Amino acid sequence: MTTREEYEQLRAFARIDGAIVGGLWIVSFAFFIGEFSYPVLANLALLAGVASIVTATLRLKRFRDNVLDGVITFGRALLYGMLVYFYASLLMAAAQFVYFQFIDHGFLMTQYATIVSTPEFKSMIEAYGMRPEDTNLIIDNISALRPIDIALQFFSLNIIMGFCVSLPVAVMLKSKYKRKF
């Protein structure tokens, strides 16, 4: 960043875009939870997740073209992407905490326990060399997590994912040439 004002401008736009991406993640999470009752929602969950990445990329391109006159360095594009995913991760972590603390009441773990107890799943894990007791232990360990633990775990995962996505996007969208009108 060359000036403090440019840095503040970048952060302001990244907050707005992070809220948009976070909203898409929350919708995707809601579809994921709903897919246990309505399987068609699984496709919508995937679509919303992919749409969030496309949206973040298009918003960065729009920021570059409309605000920065088509000029953005790799570092600035990377910082912008990382900030967008950081703000989205904060929003998603808050939503997941609220869900697991006040809404879930063991629903998700019950669904996973039901899936794990099916004969098809048992034959699949045996094909991979696992024992059914191992999957029960995993389910028990996950069930023991507090809502804040789950939210922080996903927060960390989303930050890492956001950094990994931001790298190629920053490479694709960096530009040193001003737009011609």
Backbone as ProteinMPNN parsed JSONL, in Angstrom:
{"seq_chain_A": "MTTREEYEQLRAFARIDGAIVGGLWIVSFAFFIGEFSYPVLANLALLAGVASIVTATLRLKRFRDNVLDGVITFGRALLYGMLVYFYASLLMAAAQFVYFQFIDHGFLMTQYATIVSTPEFKSMIEAYGMRPEDTNLIIDNISALRPIDIALQFFSLNIIMGFCVSLPVAVMLKSKYKRKF", "coords_chain_A": {"N_chain_A": [[0.845, -1.171, 0.0], [0.491, 2.178, -0.787], [-0.461, 4.497, 0.482], [-2.109, 5.378, 3.569], [-4.811, 5.925, 3.216], [-5.455, 4.509, 0.886], [-5.12, 1.93, 1.819], [-7.121, 1.825, 3.782], [-9.329, 2.146, 2.119], [-9.171, -0.211, 0.608], [-9.616, -2.094, 2.653], [-12.241, -1.382, 3.374], [-13.763, -1.972, 1.07], [-13.19, -4.689, 0.957], [-14.426, -5.582, 3.289], [-17.146, -5.261, 2.679], [-17.394, -6.994, 0.472], [-16.601, -9.321, 1.76], [-18.746, -9.677, 3.471], [-20.731, -10.269, 1.616], [-19.739, -12.677, 0.494], [-19.595, -14.198, 2.843], [-22.323, -14.297, 3.445], [-23.202, -15.906, 1.314], [-21.86, -18.247, 2.023], [-23.179, -18.863, 4.393], [-25.729, -19.381, 3.435], [-25.097, -21.614, 1.887], [-24.305, -23.353, 3.938], [-26.732, -23.604, 5.299], [-28.234, -24.911, 3.332], [-26.734, -27.256, 3.282], [-27.292, -28.359, 5.825], [-30.025, -28.687, 5.472], [-30.087, -30.643, 3.523], [-30.22, -33.155, 4.626], [-32.847, -33.613, 5.119], [-34.057, -32.938, 2.709], [-32.746, -34.115, -0.014], [-32.126, -32.87, -2.478], [-31.163, -30.394, -1.881], [-28.457, -30.626, -1.492], [-27.135, -30.227, -3.914], [-27.676, -27.524, -4.281], [-26.293, -26.467, -2.117], [-23.651, -26.977, -2.851], [-23.569, -25.457, -5.191], [-23.971, -22.844, -4.15], [-21.633, -22.595, -2.658], [-19.627, -22.686, -4.657], [-20.463, -20.46, -6.083], [-19.799, -18.466, -4.283], [-17.007, -18.267, -4.451], [-16.693, -17.523, -7.122], [-18.079, -15.104, -7.036], [-16.473, -13.603, -5.238], [-14.155, -13.407, -6.786], [-15.082, -11.992, -9.048], [-15.869, -9.635, -7.786], [-13.407, -8.657, -6.904], [-12.217, -8.167, -9.375], [-13.925, -6.176, -10.271], [-13.41, -4.207, -8.336], [-10.733, -3.69, -8.949], [-10.976, -2.704, -11.595], [-12.914, -0.578, -11.491], [-12.349, 1.026, -9.24], [-9.579, 1.203, -8.937], [-8.711, 1.904, -11.44], [-7.999, -0.182, -13.182], [-5.496, -1.063, -12.405], [-3.669, -3.133, -10.39], [-1.553, -4.577, -8.025], [0.088, -7.763, -7.486], [0.441, -8.253, -4.751], [-1.401, -6.488, -3.54], [-3.802, -7.458, -4.615], [-3.755, -10.029, -3.543], [-3.837, -9.441, -0.778], [-6.326, -8.199, -0.674], [-8.048, -10.344, -1.413], [-7.477, -12.134, 0.692], [-8.386, -10.646, 2.883], [-11.107, -10.44, 2.237], [-11.907, -13.148, 2.467], [-11.234, -13.525, 5.138], [-13.044, -11.807, 6.491], [-15.424, -12.977, 5.624], [-15.126, -15.477, 6.784], [-15.248, -14.817, 9.506], [-17.934, -14.017, 9.708], [-19.216, -16.391, 8.954], [-18.31, -18.131, 10.977], [-19.555, -17.003, 13.202], [-22.241, -17.457, 12.528], [-22.27, -20.269, 12.447], [-21.641, -20.838, 15.1], [-23.935, -19.828, 16.39], [-25.835, -21.527, 15.228], [-25.001, -24.153, 16.111], [-25.04, -23.78, 18.861], [-27.673, -22.948, 19.568], [-29.634, -24.01, 17.821], [-29.164, -26.566, 16.619], [-29.043, -28.862, 18.492], [-27.986, -31.505, 18.544], [-28.789, -32.6, 16.116], [-27.238, -32.809, 13.69], [-25.17, -34.605, 14.395], [-26.695, -36.83, 15.0], [-27.69, -37.431, 12.476], [-25.295, -38.102, 11.148], [-24.538, -40.33, 12.685], [-26.59, -42.061, 12.01], [-26.068, -42.449, 9.298], [-23.56, -43.687, 9.45], [-24.248, -46.097, 10.611], [-25.462, -47.597, 8.635], [-25.669, -50.506, 6.503], [-24.362, -50.265, 4.028], [-22.459, -48.257, 4.432], [-20.909, -49.443, 6.41], [-19.814, -51.626, 5.009], [-18.301, -50.209, 3.186], [-16.369, -48.854, 4.788], [-15.052, -51.055, 5.781], [-13.914, -52.003, 3.459], [-11.965, -50.106, 3.126], [-10.291, -50.78, 5.133], [-10.853, -50.038, 7.72], [-12.232, -50.248, 11.035], [-15.557, -50.717, 12.322], [-15.749, -49.746, 14.931], [-13.91, -47.714, 14.98], [-15.093, -45.64, 13.502], [-17.263, -45.099, 15.147], [-15.923, -44.117, 17.377], [-14.848, -41.786, 16.3], [-17.207, -40.329, 15.732], [-18.134, -40.044, 18.369], [-16.078, -38.456, 19.455], [-16.326, -36.111, 17.923], [-18.884, -35.361, 18.675], [-18.419, -34.564, 21.259], [-17.352, -32.062, 21.075], [-17.572, -28.569, 21.799], [-19.887, -25.957, 20.812], [-18.44, -23.562, 20.275], [-15.911, -24.565, 19.782], [-16.301, -25.995, 17.418], [-17.044, -23.896, 15.706], [-14.684, -22.339, 15.74], [-12.902, -24.171, 14.655], [-13.891, -24.469, 12.021], [-13.609, -21.801, 11.282], [-10.802, -21.492, 11.201], [-10.226, -23.341, 9.164], [-11.601, -22.157, 7.012], [-10.152, -19.768, 6.721], [-7.656, -20.741, 5.879], [-8.449, -22.014, 3.497], [-9.377, -19.766, 2.124], [-6.979, -18.321, 1.781], [-5.621, -20.092, 0.089], [-7.274, -20.015, -2.167], [-7.099, -17.33, -2.798], [-4.513, -16.939, -3.772], [-4.163, -18.013, -6.57], [-6.148, -16.428, -7.744], [-5.246, -13.818, -7.319], [-2.963, -13.89, -8.896], [-4.137, -14.205, -11.418], [-5.618, -11.834, -11.702], [-3.956, -9.649, -11.31], [-2.645, -6.59, -12.502], [-0.869, -4.206, -14.411], [-1.538, -2.267, -16.102], [-3.297, 0.622, -17.031], [-6.809, 1.099, -17.399], [-8.386, 1.665, -20.527], [-10.511, 4.121, -21.678]], "CA_chain_A": [[0.0, 0.0, 0.0], [1.277, 3.401, -0.838], [-0.939, 5.436, 1.49], [-3.07, 4.858, 4.546], [-6.153, 6.038, 2.639], [-5.643, 3.388, -0.039], [-5.281, 0.732, 2.644], [-8.466, 1.897, 4.378], [-10.273, 1.905, 1.026], [-9.109, -1.65, 0.315], [-10.288, -2.796, 3.75], [-13.68, -1.104, 3.329], [-14.347, -2.773, -0.007], [-13.05, -6.103, 1.334], [-15.466, -5.885, 4.288], [-18.423, -5.403, 1.972], [-17.34, -8.237, -0.302], [-16.562, -10.411, 2.73], [-20.123, -9.889, 3.937], [-21.45, -10.95, 0.532], [-19.239, -14.053, 0.437], [-20.05, -14.842, 4.078], [-23.749, -14.587, 3.273], [-23.308, -17.081, 0.444], [-21.428, -19.406, 2.804], [-24.245, -19.189, 5.341], [-26.777, -20.023, 2.635], [-24.581, -22.943, 1.558], [-24.375, -24.151, 5.172], [-28.152, -23.903, 5.547], [-28.599, -25.96, 2.381], [-26.061, -28.477, 3.728], [-28.082, -28.91, 6.923], [-31.311, -29.082, 4.921], [-29.993, -31.793, 2.615], [-30.556, -34.391, 5.335], [-34.296, -33.775, 4.965], [-34.365, -32.792, 1.282], [-31.455, -34.36, -0.66], [-31.842, -31.983, -3.606], [-30.461, -29.215, -1.369], [-27.015, -30.856, -1.571], [-26.663, -29.556, -5.127], [-27.733, -26.084, -4.049], [-25.197, -26.144, -1.195], [-22.433, -26.94, -3.667], [-23.687, -24.31, -6.084], [-23.749, -21.621, -3.373], [-20.209, -22.556, -2.318], [-18.887, -22.301, -5.863], [-20.856, -19.081, -6.394], [-19.077, -17.546, -3.401], [-15.663, -18.072, -4.996], [-16.86, -16.744, -8.351], [-18.472, -13.759, -6.625], [-15.295, -12.93, -4.688], [-13.258, -13.106, -7.902], [-15.68, -10.92, -9.85], [-15.843, -8.396, -6.997], [-12.031, -8.165, -6.956], [-12.038, -7.611, -10.716], [-14.678, -4.918, -10.295], [-12.642, -3.26, -7.522], [-9.56, -3.317, -9.74], [-11.327, -1.92, -12.775], [-13.697, 0.624, -11.218], [-11.786, 1.869, -8.192], [-8.137, 1.376, -9.136], [-8.464, 2.173, -12.867], [-7.428, -1.339, -13.867], [-4.131, -1.354, -11.959], [-3.556, -3.741, -9.061], [-0.388, -5.443, -7.902], [-0.182, -9.09, -6.936], [0.332, -8.135, -3.299], [-2.667, -5.837, -3.181], [-4.876, -8.396, -4.961], [-3.704, -11.107, -2.556], [-4.332, -8.895, 0.482], [-7.765, -7.999, -0.822], [-8.685, -11.656, -1.345], [-7.341, -12.68, 2.04], [-9.29, -9.897, 3.756], [-12.476, -10.854, 1.912], [-12.158, -14.459, 3.06], [-11.177, -13.372, 6.588], [-14.327, -11.258, 6.946], [-16.441, -14.01, 5.373], [-14.918, -16.521, 7.791], [-15.791, -14.307, 10.768], [-19.387, -14.072, 9.623], [-19.604, -17.801, 8.931], [-18.064, -18.693, 12.303], [-20.624, -16.524, 14.082], [-23.466, -18.165, 12.16], [-22.147, -21.662, 12.875], [-21.752, -20.877, 16.557], [-25.353, -19.669, 16.722], [-26.533, -22.751, 14.839], [-24.685, -25.288, 16.973], [-25.38, -23.475, 20.25], [-29.086, -22.723, 19.852], [-30.579, -24.611, 16.88], [-28.867, -27.954, 16.236], [-29.447, -29.81, 19.548], [-27.56, -32.862, 18.215], [-29.36, -33.076, 14.85], [-26.202, -33.174, 12.725], [-24.484, -35.817, 14.839], [-27.656, -37.925, 14.846], [-27.709, -37.78, 11.057], [-24.05, -38.816, 10.846], [-24.603, -41.648, 13.339], [-27.502, -42.874, 11.195], [-25.343, -42.803, 8.068], [-22.485, -44.613, 9.814], [-24.805, -47.402, 10.999], [-26.049, -48.312, 7.501], [-24.828, -51.611, 6.015], [-23.527, -49.807, 2.923], [-21.325, -47.522, 4.99], [-20.059, -50.41, 7.11], [-19.028, -52.384, 4.022], [-17.343, -49.283, 2.575], [-15.228, -48.623, 5.673], [-14.289, -52.303, 5.852], [-13.116, -52.058, 2.231], [-10.825, -49.213, 3.343], [-9.474, -51.324, 6.198], [-11.212, -49.473, 9.024], [-13.184, -51.016, 11.837], [-16.737, -49.923, 12.701], [-15.495, -49.086, 16.216], [-13.169, -46.479, 14.71], [-16.028, -44.587, 13.106], [-18.033, -44.732, 16.338], [-15.042, -43.289, 18.195], [-14.783, -40.474, 15.64], [-18.5, -39.675, 15.984], [-18.168, -39.675, 19.789], [-15.155, -37.336, 19.662], [-16.912, -34.91, 17.325], [-20.044, -35.004, 19.503], [-17.948, -33.962, 22.5], [-16.918, -30.682, 20.842], [-18.501, -27.491, 22.125], [-20.19, -25.138, 19.633], [-17.357, -22.608, 19.992], [-14.815, -25.353, 19.204], [-16.666, -26.275, 16.027], [-16.985, -22.633, 14.967], [-13.276, -21.957, 15.582], [-12.288, -25.124, 13.724], [-14.29, -24.066, 10.675], [-13.014, -20.494, 11.034], [-9.417, -21.746, 10.779], [-10.262, -24.011, 7.868], [-12.021, -21.179, 6.008], [-9.033, -18.848, 6.521], [-6.664, -21.456, 5.057], [-9.041, -22.164, 2.168], [-9.394, -18.438, 1.503], [-5.628, -18.003, 1.334], [-5.316, -20.943, -1.07], [-8.044, -19.523, -3.315], [-6.648, -15.973, -3.108], [-3.249, -16.964, -4.521], [-4.329, -18.031, -8.029], [-6.983, -15.299, -8.171], [-4.363, -12.646, -7.364], [-2.106, -14.044, -10.08], [-4.952, -13.985, -12.622], [-6.198, -10.498, -11.81], [-2.989, -8.556, -11.189], [-2.522, -5.846, -13.751], [-0.123, -2.965, -14.27], [-1.94, -1.382, -17.186], [-4.519, 1.375, -16.782], [-7.914, 0.865, -18.334], [-8.61, 2.685, -21.555], [-11.945, 4.422, -21.797]], "C_chain_A": [[0.889, 1.233, 0.0], [0.823, 4.415, 0.195], [-1.927, 4.755, 2.43], [-4.484, 4.895, 3.987], [-6.449, 4.893, 1.681], [-5.847, 2.085, 0.727], [-6.671, 0.698, 3.272], [-9.541, 1.629, 3.326], [-10.325, 0.415, 0.685], [-9.852, -2.435, 1.395], [-11.796, -2.587, 3.709], [-14.361, -1.929, 2.245], [-14.275, -4.261, 0.321], [-14.089, -6.497, 2.382], [-16.811, -6.108, 3.619], [-18.458, -6.722, 1.21], [-17.269, -9.456, 0.614], [-17.949, -10.71, 3.279], [-20.945, -10.62, 2.877], [-21.04, -12.423, 0.469], [-19.675, -14.824, 1.686], [-21.528, -15.188, 4.023], [-23.977, -15.798, 2.386], [-22.885, -18.349, 1.183], [-22.515, -19.831, 3.788], [-25.403, -19.873, 4.622], [-26.35, -21.447, 2.276], [-24.654, -23.871, 2.774], [-25.816, -24.532, 5.489], [-28.643, -24.988, 4.597], [-27.974, -27.293, 2.777], [-26.854, -29.138, 4.858], [-29.422, -29.428, 6.39], [-31.265, -30.308, 4.041], [-30.299, -33.116, 3.312], [-32.058, -34.672, 5.26], [-34.717, -33.758, 3.508], [-33.058, -32.924, 0.499], [-31.122, -33.431, -1.823], [-31.081, -30.733, -3.155], [-28.945, -29.386, -1.384], [-26.431, -30.164, -2.79], [-26.665, -28.043, -4.958], [-26.637, -25.629, -3.09], [-23.884, -26.028, -1.963], [-22.442, -25.726, -4.586], [-23.432, -22.997, -5.347], [-22.281, -21.491, -2.975], [-19.349, -22.134, -3.495], [-19.198, -20.852, -6.235], [-20.118, -18.082, -5.509], [-17.673, -17.26, -3.925], [-15.723, -17.228, -6.266], [-17.207, -15.289, -8.011], [-17.282, -12.983, -6.088], [-14.332, -12.53, -5.801], [-13.8, -11.952, -8.747], [-15.672, -9.589, -9.105], [-14.433, -7.814, -6.953], [-11.751, -7.532, -8.318], [-12.743, -6.26, -10.83], [-13.955, -3.834, -9.49], [-11.431, -2.764, -8.302], [-9.926, -2.363, -10.864], [-12.007, -0.587, -12.454], [-13.06, 1.567, -10.211], [-10.316, 2.187, -8.459], [-7.755, 1.615, -10.594], [-7.724, 1.046, -13.568], [-6.04, -1.726, -13.423], [-4.176, -1.917, -10.543], [-2.342, -4.665, -9.064], [-0.811, -6.802, -7.364], [-0.404, -9.007, -5.431], [-0.987, -7.526, -2.856], [-3.85, -6.76, -3.487], [-4.926, -9.544, -3.954], [-4.242, -10.631, -1.21], [-5.847, -8.706, 0.434], [-8.51, -9.336, -0.694], [-8.62, -12.25, 0.049], [-8.26, -11.958, 3.017], [-10.745, -10.279, 3.506], [-12.791, -12.18, 2.593], [-12.053, -14.421, 4.587], [-12.516, -12.861, 7.122], [-15.467, -12.263, 6.728], [-16.343, -15.117, 6.418], [-15.438, -16.09, 9.159], [-17.314, -14.424, 10.798], [-19.885, -15.515, 9.679], [-19.408, -18.446, 10.301], [-19.147, -18.256, 13.293], [-21.928, -17.27, 13.799], [-23.41, -19.627, 12.61], [-22.224, -21.785, 14.387], [-23.214, -20.774, 16.979], [-26.121, -20.945, 16.39], [-26.276, -23.88, 15.835], [-25.053, -25.036, 18.438], [-26.89, -23.5, 20.496], [-30.064, -23.507, 18.972], [-30.38, -26.118, 16.721], [-29.378, -28.987, 17.24], [-29.142, -31.265, 19.186], [-28.079, -33.407, 16.892], [-28.285, -33.585, 13.89], [-25.495, -34.465, 13.124], [-25.406, -37.031, 14.75], [-27.716, -38.384, 13.393], [-26.454, -38.555, 10.668], [-24.044, -40.209, 11.474], [-25.512, -42.589, 12.558], [-26.803, -43.34, 9.921], [-24.282, -43.86, 8.365], [-23.025, -46.005, 10.134], [-25.429, -48.175, 9.835], [-25.114, -49.435, 7.036], [-23.89, -51.175, 4.874], [-22.276, -49.097, 3.431], [-20.364, -48.476, 5.686], [-19.215, -51.221, 6.135], [-17.985, -51.483, 3.363], [-16.138, -49.074, 3.491], [-14.399, -49.889, 5.854], [-13.42, -52.463, 4.61], [-11.871, -51.176, 2.34], [-9.944, -49.663, 4.505], [-9.745, -50.728, 7.569], [-12.176, -50.404, 9.739], [-14.381, -50.128, 12.169], [-16.546, -49.183, 14.024], [-14.754, -47.763, 16.02], [-14.114, -45.336, 14.335], [-16.895, -44.155, 14.282], [-17.211, -43.843, 17.264], [-14.943, -41.879, 17.615], [-16.064, -39.684, 15.898], [-18.585, -39.21, 17.437], [-17.261, -38.476, 20.068], [-15.715, -36.03, 19.091], [-18.102, -34.434, 18.163], [-19.625, -34.298, 20.781], [-17.5, -32.507, 22.316], [-18.007, -29.694, 21.23], [-18.783, -26.679, 20.859], [-19.079, -24.147, 19.278], [-16.166, -23.325, 19.368], [-15.072, -25.631, 17.727], [-16.538, -25.016, 15.184], [-15.539, -22.207, 14.732], [-12.536, -22.892, 14.627], [-12.622, -24.755, 12.28], [-13.724, -22.7, 10.31], [-11.585, -20.664, 10.516], [-9.365, -22.376, 9.394], [-10.637, -23.029, 6.746], [-10.92, -20.156, 5.715], [-7.992, -19.497, 5.602], [-7.182, -21.618, 3.633], [-9.04, -20.829, 1.428], [-8.022, -18.019, 1.01], [-5.267, -18.804, 0.09], [-6.057, -20.487, -2.32], [-7.523, -18.149, -3.752], [-5.364, -15.959, -3.945], [-3.462, -17.011, -6.038], [-5.184, -16.875, -8.547], [-6.138, -14.037, -8.278], [-3.435, -12.707, -8.567], [-2.892, -13.72, -11.352], [-5.355, -12.52, -12.792], [-5.206, -9.354, -11.636], [-2.819, -7.881, -12.554], [-1.757, -4.567, -13.498], [-0.495, -1.951, -15.356], [-3.251, -0.68, -16.845], [-5.552, 1.03, -17.837], [-8.003, 2.006, -19.32], [-10.087, 2.886, -21.694], [-12.316, 4.718, -23.207]], "O_chain_A": [[1.899, 1.301, 0.7], [1.658, 5.136, 0.741], [-2.494, 3.707, 2.122], [-5.277, 3.991, 4.253], [-7.561, 4.367, 1.661], [-6.651, 1.242, 0.33], [-7.321, -0.348, 3.29], [-10.54, 0.966, 3.605], [-11.404, -0.147, 0.498], [-10.629, -3.338, 1.085], [-12.554, -3.518, 3.981], [-15.417, -2.517, 2.478], [-15.196, -5.012, 0.0], [-14.583, -7.625, 2.366], [-17.531, -7.046, 3.96], [-19.43, -7.473, 1.292], [-17.815, -10.51, 0.285], [-18.286, -11.868, 3.524], [-21.758, -11.486, 3.201], [-21.893, -13.308, 0.399], [-20.08, -15.982, 1.588], [-21.942, -16.246, 4.498], [-24.844, -16.624, 2.668], [-23.484, -19.407, 0.991], [-22.742, -21.024, 3.991], [-25.986, -20.828, 5.136], [-27.153, -22.377, 2.354], [-25.024, -25.038, 2.647], [-26.086, -25.66, 5.902], [-29.382, -25.884, 5.003], [-28.601, -28.341, 2.63], [-27.06, -30.351, 4.84], [-29.895, -30.484, 6.81], [-32.29, -30.955, 3.828], [-30.609, -34.102, 2.644], [-32.487, -35.824, 5.329], [-35.633, -34.48, 3.114], [-32.33, -31.941, 0.359], [-29.946, -33.227, -2.125], [-30.423, -30.085, -3.97], [-28.216, -28.398, -1.297], [-25.351, -29.576, -2.713], [-25.76, -27.36, -5.436], [-26.109, -24.526, -3.232], [-23.106, -25.098, -1.749], [-21.425, -25.048, -4.735], [-22.741, -22.124, -5.872], [-21.744, -20.384, -2.957], [-18.442, -21.315, -3.344], [-18.311, -20.108, -6.652], [-19.841, -16.964, -5.943], [-17.203, -16.125, -3.847], [-14.906, -16.328, -6.462], [-16.687, -14.36, -8.629], [-17.097, -11.819, -6.444], [-13.757, -11.442, -5.766], [-13.056, -11.043, -9.113], [-15.489, -8.535, -9.715], [-14.276, -6.593, -6.963], [-11.12, -6.478, -8.398], [-12.21, -5.32, -11.418], [-13.894, -2.68, -9.913], [-11.138, -1.569, -8.316], [-9.27, -1.341, -11.063], [-11.703, 0.426, -13.084], [-13.216, 2.783, -10.319], [-9.867, 3.31, -8.232], [-6.576, 1.532, -10.939], [-6.908, 1.296, -14.456], [-5.448, -2.636, -14.003], [-4.656, -1.264, -9.617], [-2.14, -5.438, -10.0], [-1.919, -6.969, -6.855], [-1.33, -9.621, -4.9], [-1.612, -7.998, -1.906], [-4.796, -6.835, -2.702], [-6.007, -9.982, -3.559], [-5.02, -11.338, -0.57], [-6.553, -9.018, 1.393], [-9.487, -9.437, 0.047], [-9.604, -12.81, 0.534], [-8.853, -12.592, 3.89], [-11.525, -10.424, 4.448], [-13.836, -12.316, 3.229], [-12.717, -15.207, 5.264], [-13.058, -13.408, 8.083], [-16.366, -12.377, 7.561], [-17.36, -15.633, 6.88], [-16.005, -16.9, 9.892], [-17.899, -14.871, 11.785], [-20.858, -15.818, 10.37], [-20.253, -19.226, 10.741], [-19.599, -19.049, 14.119], [-22.635, -17.667, 14.725], [-24.404, -20.161, 13.101], [-22.81, -22.738, 14.902], [-23.677, -21.54, 17.824], [-26.957, -21.393, 17.174], [-27.215, -24.492, 16.343], [-25.346, -25.979, 19.174], [-27.34, -24.016, 21.519], [-31.227, -23.655, 19.349], [-31.359, -26.865, 16.693], [-30.092, -29.91, 16.848], [-29.937, -32.157, 19.481], [-27.832, -34.57, 16.574], [-28.414, -34.678, 13.339], [-25.25, -35.325, 12.278], [-24.951, -38.137, 14.458], [-27.785, -39.581, 13.114], [-26.534, -39.548, 9.945], [-23.587, -41.165, 10.848], [-25.232, -43.783, 12.457], [-26.937, -44.496, 9.52], [-24.129, -44.82, 7.609], [-22.319, -46.995, 9.943], [-25.882, -49.303, 10.03], [-23.895, -49.317, 7.165], [-22.764, -51.661, 4.771], [-21.176, -49.311, 2.922], [-19.147, -48.335, 5.567], [-18.039, -51.478, 6.394], [-16.898, -51.948, 3.018], [-15.0, -49.113, 3.024], [-13.187, -49.816, 6.056], [-12.314, -52.997, 4.692], [-10.846, -51.463, 1.722], [-8.958, -49.001, 4.828], [-8.942, -50.898, 8.486], [-12.843, -51.235, 9.122], [-14.233, -48.912, 12.285], [-17.118, -48.111, 14.22], [-14.938, -46.816, 16.785], [-13.95, -44.206, 14.797], [-17.23, -42.976, 14.405], [-17.747, -42.915, 17.869], [-14.954, -40.895, 18.355], [-16.01, -38.503, 16.243], [-19.056, -38.105, 17.707], [-17.63, -37.581, 20.829], [-15.59, -34.972, 19.709], [-18.297, -33.231, 18.336], [-20.395, -33.512, 21.333], [-17.291, -31.798, 23.3], [-19.196, -29.937, 21.024], [-17.985, -26.715, 19.922], [-18.81, -23.92, 18.098], [-15.482, -22.759, 18.516], [-14.172, -25.516, 16.894], [-15.993, -25.053, 14.081], [-15.201, -21.76, 13.636], [-11.655, -22.462, 13.882], [-11.741, -24.732, 11.42], [-13.393, -22.462, 9.148], [-11.204, -20.055, 9.516], [-8.554, -21.985, 8.554], [-10.056, -23.071, 5.662], [-10.774, -19.723, 4.571], [-7.509, -18.868, 4.66], [-6.448, -21.388, 2.672], [-8.733, -20.776, 0.237], [-7.903, -17.425, -0.063], [-4.679, -18.271, -0.851], [-5.515, -20.569, -3.422], [-7.509, -17.842, -4.944], [-5.162, -15.047, -4.747], [-2.981, -16.12, -6.738], [-4.972, -16.395, -9.661], [-6.295, -13.266, -9.224], [-3.153, -11.682, -9.187], [-2.385, -13.049, -12.25], [-5.422, -12.025, -13.917], [-5.581, -8.193, -11.801], [-2.847, -8.528, -13.601], [-1.97, -3.908, -12.48], [0.154, -0.914, -15.504], [-4.208, -1.324, -16.417], [-5.235, 0.718, -18.985], [-7.731, 3.161, -18.992], [-10.842, 1.921, -21.815], [-13.481, 4.993, -23.495]]}, "name": "protein", "num_of_chains": 1, "seq": "MTTREEYEQLRAFARIDGAIVGGLWIVSFAFFIGEFSYPVLANLALLAGVASIVTATLRLKRFRDNVLDGVITFGRALLYGMLVYFYASLLMAAAQFVYFQFIDHGFLMTQYATIVSTPEFKSMIEAYGMRPEDTNLIIDNISALRPIDIALQFFSLNIIMGFCVSLPVAVMLKSKYKRKF"}
